[in-house]
Amino acid sequence: MKDQLKSKATVHKSADLQEKCNNLQRQIEKWQDIQAFYMPGVLELRATAESSRGGNTGPEHISLYLPSGLPSHLHQSPSLVQKEKRLHIAQAEDSLTELRRLLRVTLGL
């Protein structure tokens, strides 16, 4: 009986992981479509990387080619790197704000 429960739990976890991988893959593909429009130089980099990637086909092995990670000759606009930097700072500030809120809740308990 325990073996059957473990087997079902393992199958459920495996299916859940596959669903998450598929969802991540779809989100990356949407990002790549948008990126191709705004950053056309990345298409060549992506094609080269996909051919050399070989057997690593999972979404966790796909490079996103964010502006800060591109070679300098592909920066269409220097402001892209600055915008990415501001986005990272804003995300960090949001995370710190949420962490402070959770600490206040914990101290209140």
HUHUDA-V661300 format. One line per field, one symbol per residue. ss: DSSP state (2 for helix, 1 for strand, 0 for the rest). phi: phi as a letter, one per 30 degrees, with the letter a starting at -180 (. if undefined). psi: psi as a letter, one per 20 degrees, with the letter a starting at -180 (. if undefined). Layout:
ss: ???
phi: ???
psi: ???
This chain:
ss: 0222222222222222222222222222222222222200022222222222200000222000002220022200022222222222222222222222222222220
phi: .dddddddddddddddddddddddddddddedddddddbdddeddddddddcdiddcdddccddhdedcddddcddbdddddddddddddddddddddddddddddddd
psi: ghhggggggggggghgghghgggggghghgghgghhghmhihgggggghhhihciniqhijppilqhijqqhiiohphigghggghggggggggghghggghhhgghh.
